[in-house]
Amino acid sequence: MLKQKALDSLIFTIEAFNSPHAAGRATRVLLHLQHAFEMLLKAALVQTREKRVFDSETGRSIGFERCLRLSAENPIIKLADADAGTLRAIDAMRDDEQHWFNLVPEQLLYLHARAGVTLFDELLQRVFGESLAEHLLGRVLPLSVDPPHDLAFILDEEYSQIAALLQPGRRAGHEARARLRTLLAMEAHVDPDAIVSDRDVTRVERAVRDNHPRDQVFPRLDEIATAIDGEGVHFTDHLTKTGGAPVRYVADDSIPAAGIREVDLLKKYHRSPADLAEALAISMPRSTALRRHLRIDEDDRCSHLFELGAVQQRRYSDNAYRMMRDAVDNDDLEAVGAAHSPKRSTRSWERCAEPGCRAG
């Protein structure tokens, strides 16, 4: 049933994309495409007997971001980082379109819709052994087969258009900000914690007005590239990651550095100690020993100590999971456990954030 809902929404996406009616077209494409993938990923998780498709606290099915994380960890689904970035960007654009508004240029809409169709077909084959062609009528054309321009050219063209809209006397600020929201949403390709806020939009708008070049205002967009293979009905499109330029971060809002974000720390550090152990399929004592061995709690990229009054709780990011997963595959866990057993801890109560811990 979930797979059929996904297929229905993808067909609605294709229908909306090829619609001759311009009104609401981009909105329908983004809404249906995001829904198609949420249903497909949940269908895939159920198919692979993933037991965490419902939130244990609320009793409701998990959200889109959780679907992405579980699909990346699942050994059958194997959702790659670049593909997860594509889906996050689609979701970010959909979120703005559904709850506020943005303007998605035709070429960028095409790139994401085409990449979505390619990825949908790949996941369908990988998990269910079915081809998307089996579910489409012979007369259906899955989006345009005319490849777009080079992505860097598209981004430069869009940035120039935004700069023109912000020129004095144009009175087109709302349209310019709507287009800026789309470019900010695209940073989700390379930053899983990217969230488009109004402060982000204001910051980059100020930078555009001050004539800063695109590679300074949106350096992360240079980390995105397209991989196009074949032609005609065999045409496929992937949005991929490249090395890109280094990104600098600042705390001062007056400095027009790259689309700087206000990061939701609970979203970034979303794993509890128990969640880590469960995801790695190891016991809590062994997970604790492995964290100590890798010095996870001392790495700001991997962990953060949340404080609410007298209550402290340490939570972990996907960086911690990946480091520990690699160690589980390559290290001698028996030796790690012997060297870093929780019983050997001399840490104080304040430094131990695990529920029930009495170390020290």
N, C-alpha and C positions, 0 to 999 in steps of 0.2 A: 504493500500500500504506500509506503514512504517513497519507494522507487518510482511508482506511477505518478505520485504527486510531483516528484522532481521532473519527470519527463513532461508532464502537463505544463509545468511552469516554464520549462525550456522552450517548448513549442510556442507558448504565449510570448516568450522573449523574441523568438524568430519572427513571429507574426507582427509584433510591435515594431521591431527594427525595420522590417520591409513595408510597413504601413505607409500609404501615401498621405496620411493625415499628420501634419507636423505638431498639432496641439497635443501636449502631454506625451509625446512619443518617447523622449528620453526618460521620463519618469517611469513609464510602463516597462521599458527595457530594463532599467536598473532594479526596479522592485521585483519583477519576475525572475531576473537572472540571479539575484541574491537568494531569493526563496528557493529556486531550483537547486542551488548548491547546498543550502542548509538541509533540504530534504534528502538530497543524494548522500551527503556525508553521514546523516543520521541513519539512512538505510544501510550504508556501508558498515557503520559501527555495529548496528544490530546484526547484520549478516555475518560479521566476524566475531560475534558473541561478546562484544564489548559490554561490560556490566555497568558502566558509569554514564549511561545516557540520560539518567534522571538525577537531579540534584538531591542529595541526601537530606538537606535541610528544608528545602521548600517542597519537595515532592514533584516539582515540575520538570519538564524536559530541559536539557541544558541549552545554553545560548550558542550563538554562532562562533564566538571566539573560543569557547570550550571545545566545540566540534573540531575546529582547526587544530588545536593542540593535541587532542586525542588522535586525530587522523594522522598527524605527523609522527606520533609515537607508535601507532599501530603497524605491526610488521607486514601486514597484507596491503593496507591502503597506501602506506609510504608517501604521504603528501609531502612533496619537496618544499624547501623554504621559499624558493622563487614562486611556486604555485600558490603557497599560502599567502604570499605577498600580493599576488594578483587578486585573490579572493578578498583580502582585507581592503584593498583599494576599491574594489567593487562595492563592498559593504559600506565603506566610508562615504563614497559618493551617493549611495542609496540612502544613507542616514541623513545626509544634508538635504537630499531631494525630498525625502519623506517628512522631515520635521522642520525644514526651513526652505531654502531654495539654493540651487547652484546652476551654473551653465556649463554643460559639457560639450566642447567642440566636437563636430561630427567625426573627425579623424580619431580623437581619443575615445569616443564612444565606440567606434568601429574596432579599435585595437583591443579594448577590454571585452567587448561582446564576442569577437572572433576568438580571442584567447580563451574565453569562457567555454565556447563550444568545443574547442580542441581539448581542453582539460576535462570537460564533462565526458567526452567520448573515451578518453584514456582511463578515467576512473571507472566508468561503466564496464570497460573491458577487463580492467585489472581485478575488480572485486566480483563482478557478476558474470564475466565471460561473454558479455553481449556488446554488440556494436550499436552506436547511435543510429546508424543507417537502417537497422532492423526496425526502428520505432518511428521512422519518418516516412511519409508518403513519397512516392517517387517524384511527384511534382514539386516537392518542397525544396527550396534553395536555402541552405543554412547560411544566411547573411550574404553579403556581397563577396565576390571572389576577386575584387579589384584591390590589391594590396595598397595600404596607405603610404604616405611619404615616410622618409626616415624620421624616427622618433625625436631626435635632437632638433631636427628642422621644425617639426610640429610644435615642440615646446618653445622654441625661440619665436616662432610666428605668433603663438598664443601670448607670450610675454610681451611682445611688441604691441599686440592688440590691446592688452591691459594698460600698458603705458600710455597708449593713445587715448584711451577712455578716461584716464586720470589727468589729462592735460587741463589747465585752467580754462574755464568757460564751457567745458563739455557737458557738465551736469550728468555724468553717466557713472557716478560712483557706485550705485547699487549693482549695475551690470559688471563693473570691474571687480567688485568684492565677490560676486557670485562666481566669476571665473577664477579668482584667487583661491576660493574654497576648493575648486576642482584640483588645482595644482597641489594644494596642501594635502588633499585626500590621496593623491598619487604617491605621497611619501610613505604611505602604508606598504608599498612594495618592498621597502628596505627597512622600515622601522615598525615592528609589530605593536609598539605602544603609541603609535601616532593617532592623535585625536584632534580633529579640527575645532579649535575654539575661536571665539570672536576676538580674543586678544591676539591670537596668532594672525588672524586676517588683518587686524589693525596694524600690527608690527610690520608685516610684509608690504602692506599698502604704503606705509610711510617710506619704506625702503625703495619701492618702485617710484614714488613721487620724487625721491631724492636722486633718481637716475642711477641707482646701483644696478650693475649687470645681473642677468639671470643666474649665472654660476655662483654669484655671491649670495643672492637671496634664497635660491633653491639648490644648493650644492648636492643634496641627496638625489635630485632627479637625474643627475649625471651617472648615478649608479644603476639606472634602468636601461635596458636595451631590448630589442625585439629579435627573436629568432624565427625566421619565416622559411618554411620548407615547402617545396612542391608548387603546384599551380592548379587552377580549375577546381574540380571537385575534390582533388587530393591536397588542397592547400591547407596548411596548418600554421598556427601562429602561437608563439609562446612569448610572454614577457619575462625577461630574465634579469639577474643581477650582474653588475660589473663591479670592478674595484672602486671606481669613483674617486672623487677628490676628498681629502680629509675635511671633517666637519668640526667647527669650533663651537663651543657652547659658552653662553654668557648668562649672567643673572640679571643684568640691567636691561629693562625693557626698551630703553632709549637707543640701544645699540642694534642696528638692523642686520644682525647676523642671520644666517639661514633660517628657514621656518622653524624657529626654536619652539619647543613644546612644553606645556605644563604636563608633566607625566603623572598619570594616575598610578601611584605606587602600589596600591592594592591590586591593580591589574597586572603590573609588571611582576611583583612578588606575590604570586597567587597561590603558591604551594605551601602547605603546612608540612612539618616533619613527617606526619603520617602519610600525607599525599605523596611525598617523595618516596618513602619506603614502598608504598603500594604500587606506584608507577614502575619502580625498579624490580618489583617482585622479590624483595628481600625483607628480612625482619627489621624491626625498629632498632634493636641494639646494633645490628650489622650496619644499618644505614647511618646511625650516629657515629659509629667508628669510622666509616668511610668519609663522612663529612669532616671529621677531625683530621683524618689522613690527608685530605685534599685542601684543608684549611678553608673550607667553603664559607664558614661563618665570618671569616676575616676579609672576604672579598666582596666589595660593594656591588660588583656586577652580579653576584650570586645571591646575596642575602641582605635583608634589611630588618632592623629591630623596630617594631611598631610599639609605641608607648601610648597608653590611654589611662591617664591617672597613674595609679599604682600598678596597673596591669601591663606586663610586657610580653610580647610574643614575637618570635623571630619567624619570618616567612622567606620563601625561596623563589627564585626566578627560574625560567627555562634554561638559563646558562648553568645553573647548579645541576639541573636534571641531566643536561648533556654531558657535563664533566663526569658526573657520577656514573652515568650509563656507560661511558667509554671505559671508566675504571673497572666497572663490573665485568666488562668483556675482556679486559687485559690484565688486571691485577690479581694477586693472590689474596682473596678475601679472608682466608683463614689467618694469614700473617697480619693483615691489616686489623682484623678483629682482635688478635692477641696483643698487638701493639697499642691499640686505641680503644680498648674496651671501655664502655661507659662507667664501669665500676672503678676504673683507674683515674677518673676525673677528679681534679682538685679545683675546678672552676667554682666560683661563688654562685649563690642563688640568683643574684642579679644577672649574671651572664648566661644562666641556663634558662632558655625560653621554652623548653618542652613541657607540655602538660604533665603534671605529676612528678617532675624531676626534683630530686632532693640532693643533687650533687653538692658537695662542699658542706 
